[in-house]
Amino acid sequence: METNKPEKHFKYGGVRASVWCDIRKSAGGKSFKSRSVTLDRAYKDADGEWKNTHSLKEGDVLKAMTALQQAFEYMTQKSDGEDEE
């Protein structure tokens, strides 16, 4: 599993929640998976170039909530032992 690419994306409009998975080691030396989520919004700048920001506009909040809920459900299902390895 590559750690430099998201495991899964959940996108609503220009808002995207990305789930990342890292392999970590416990104090006892046992390896385990740890997931996290990042949130961003895509937009075009004045030159028409696509950019990303972590700032949300009023109309993006519900999209962000939906994307984060989907990411949460995915992450909790995976932590219940449904990893595909």
Backbone bond lengths (Angstrom), bond angles and torsions (degrees), N, CA, C in turn:
res aa  C-N    CA-C-N  psi(-1)  N-CA   C-N-CA  omega(-1)  CA-C   N-CA-C  phi
1 M - - - 1.456 - - 1.533 108.69 -
2 E 1.316 116.99 127.21 1.463 121.16 178.33 1.524 109.19 -80.69
3 T 1.325 116.33 133.10 1.456 119.30 -179.03 1.524 112.52 -91.61
4 N 1.347 117.82 -6.34 1.453 119.27 -177.79 1.527 112.98 -93.80
5 K 1.339 117.99 2.78 1.459 121.77 177.18 1.525 108.72 -125.03
6 P 1.326 116.53 145.36 1.467 118.37 176.59 1.528 111.12 -63.19
7 E 1.312 115.05 147.19 1.454 121.48 177.25 1.531 111.07 -75.24
8 K 1.342 115.99 -33.70 1.465 120.82 -175.24 1.531 108.70 -158.67
9 H 1.349 116.26 146.53 1.464 122.60 174.35 1.522 109.19 -117.89
10 F 1.330 115.97 146.29 1.459 122.64 170.54 1.526 105.68 -127.65
11 K 1.343 116.52 115.79 1.459 121.05 -171.61 1.524 110.98 -122.54
12 Y 1.319 115.21 133.53 1.464 123.13 175.53 1.511 106.92 -133.96
13 G 1.334 116.20 110.19 1.456 119.67 -174.08 1.522 108.56 62.00
14 G 1.318 116.79 -131.86 1.459 121.18 178.85 1.515 113.82 -88.52
15 V 1.336 117.76 0.79 1.462 121.80 -177.25 1.529 109.36 -95.38
16 R 1.334 115.64 133.96 1.462 120.29 -177.96 1.525 110.96 -135.35
17 A 1.327 115.64 129.82 1.460 122.34 170.76 1.527 106.41 -104.14
18 S 1.313 116.70 126.81 1.468 121.83 -178.75 1.517 109.35 -115.59
19 V 1.328 116.31 130.40 1.465 122.21 179.00 1.521 108.30 -98.40
20 W 1.323 114.96 129.30 1.470 122.66 -179.82 1.520 108.37 -113.70
21 C 1.328 116.53 146.57 1.459 121.49 179.23 1.527 108.93 -128.17
22 D 1.319 115.54 128.44 1.462 122.17 177.01 1.515 109.32 -123.16
23 I 1.318 116.09 148.47 1.453 122.02 173.05 1.525 106.62 -94.79
24 R 1.316 115.79 124.57 1.474 121.65 -179.18 1.514 109.15 -122.56
25 K 1.319 115.91 168.76 1.466 121.16 176.88 1.515 109.24 -120.91
26 S 1.324 114.92 136.67 1.463 120.47 176.94 1.523 109.21 -76.70
27 A 1.333 115.78 172.17 1.460 120.39 178.50 1.530 110.47 -59.63
28 G 1.339 116.49 -28.25 1.459 121.08 179.12 1.520 113.91 -83.68
29 G 1.341 117.08 -1.53 1.456 121.46 177.64 1.519 114.87 92.83
30 K 1.328 117.76 0.19 1.462 120.82 179.95 1.529 109.97 -80.21
31 S 1.347 116.90 135.01 1.458 122.03 178.49 1.524 110.40 -81.05
32 F 1.328 115.73 143.31 1.465 121.06 176.19 1.516 108.98 -150.54
33 K 1.348 114.83 159.33 1.459 120.72 178.59 1.516 109.92 -90.94
34 S 1.310 115.06 139.76 1.459 122.24 177.57 1.527 108.00 -128.77
35 R 1.317 116.51 125.26 1.465 120.50 -178.38 1.527 110.63 -109.08
36 S 1.333 114.37 148.67 1.465 121.74 175.30 1.524 107.84 -141.18
37 V 1.327 116.09 168.46 1.460 120.26 -178.90 1.523 109.57 -133.52
38 T 1.332 115.76 141.29 1.460 121.73 172.48 1.526 107.92 -118.57
39 L 1.331 115.62 154.90 1.455 121.88 -177.76 1.524 108.77 -128.96
40 D 1.329 116.91 132.55 1.458 119.86 175.69 1.523 110.33 -147.75
41 R 1.335 114.79 168.20 1.463 122.05 179.60 1.518 108.42 -131.30
42 A 1.332 116.64 132.42 1.462 122.19 178.62 1.529 109.17 -91.57
43 Y 1.324 115.71 144.68 1.466 121.78 176.72 1.522 108.64 -154.31
44 K 1.324 116.29 161.16 1.457 121.50 174.95 1.516 108.98 -99.07
45 D 1.327 116.55 134.31 1.459 120.29 178.21 1.530 109.92 -82.54
46 A 1.323 116.76 -175.79 1.462 122.09 -176.40 1.533 112.73 -61.38
47 D 1.329 116.91 -24.62 1.466 121.43 178.95 1.529 112.78 -91.47
48 G 1.329 116.82 3.36 1.457 120.80 179.92 1.518 114.65 82.48
49 E 1.329 116.33 9.87 1.464 121.61 179.34 1.535 109.82 -86.74
50 W 1.335 116.21 139.49 1.466 120.36 177.02 1.516 110.07 -75.20
51 K 1.322 115.68 133.76 1.466 123.75 178.16 1.522 108.10 -132.65
52 N 1.330 116.04 165.58 1.463 121.95 175.30 1.515 109.77 -124.49
53 T 1.326 115.75 147.33 1.448 122.05 177.57 1.526 108.81 -142.79
54 H 1.311 115.19 161.19 1.465 120.67 175.00 1.526 110.40 -98.89
55 S 1.316 116.58 -1.16 1.461 122.64 179.02 1.529 109.41 -84.12
56 L 1.327 115.95 135.75 1.464 120.83 -179.57 1.515 110.41 -112.73
57 K 1.315 115.80 143.99 1.456 121.88 172.49 1.526 108.16 -90.96
58 E 1.326 116.59 167.48 1.455 121.32 -177.10 1.534 111.92 -52.45
59 G 1.318 116.90 -44.21 1.461 120.93 -178.51 1.518 114.38 -71.45
60 D 1.333 117.42 -9.70 1.465 121.42 -178.99 1.523 113.22 -92.05
61 V 1.326 117.25 -15.14 1.463 120.26 -172.59 1.527 112.01 -62.49
62 L 1.315 118.40 -47.54 1.463 120.62 179.55 1.532 110.83 -65.11
63 K 1.324 117.10 -37.54 1.469 120.63 176.26 1.526 110.29 -61.76
64 A 1.335 116.41 -42.67 1.462 121.18 179.13 1.531 110.76 -64.45
65 M 1.325 116.47 -42.26 1.465 119.82 178.91 1.527 110.75 -61.37
66 T 1.327 116.83 -41.81 1.461 121.61 179.99 1.524 110.81 -66.06
67 A 1.333 116.90 -45.75 1.464 120.87 179.15 1.522 110.75 -62.58
68 L 1.332 117.18 -41.60 1.461 120.51 179.76 1.523 111.84 -67.73
69 Q 1.325 117.59 -36.96 1.467 120.21 177.27 1.529 110.10 -63.69
70 Q 1.339 116.61 -43.79 1.461 120.08 177.99 1.529 110.77 -62.38
71 A 1.327 116.87 -41.42 1.463 120.86 178.37 1.529 110.33 -63.80
72 F 1.321 117.01 -42.11 1.467 121.54 178.68 1.528 110.68 -60.50
73 E 1.335 116.59 -47.29 1.462 120.45 179.76 1.526 110.80 -61.51
74 Y 1.310 117.32 -42.64 1.463 121.53 178.06 1.532 110.44 -61.28
75 M 1.332 116.70 -47.63 1.460 121.18 -177.51 1.519 111.83 -64.16
76 T 1.327 117.81 -40.78 1.464 119.56 -178.75 1.522 111.01 -72.15
77 Q 1.330 118.10 -32.44 1.466 120.16 175.19 1.527 109.99 -65.76
78 K 1.318 116.32 -41.52 1.460 120.42 179.19 1.529 111.04 -65.52
79 S 1.318 117.55 -38.60 1.470 120.13 -178.61 1.514 111.85 -72.21
80 D 1.342 117.83 -13.64 1.460 121.59 176.58 1.525 112.02 -85.50
81 G 1.327 117.11 11.10 1.456 120.60 174.31 1.515 114.82 97.82
82 E 1.323 118.62 18.78 1.456 120.73 -178.43 1.526 112.22 -98.89
83 D 1.330 118.10 23.98 1.464 120.37 178.06 1.513 110.30 -64.39
84 E 1.312 115.36 144.73 1.463 121.96 -175.02 1.518 110.24 -100.39
85 E 1.297 118.71 60.44 1.470 120.32 178.38 1.490 110.49 -117.98
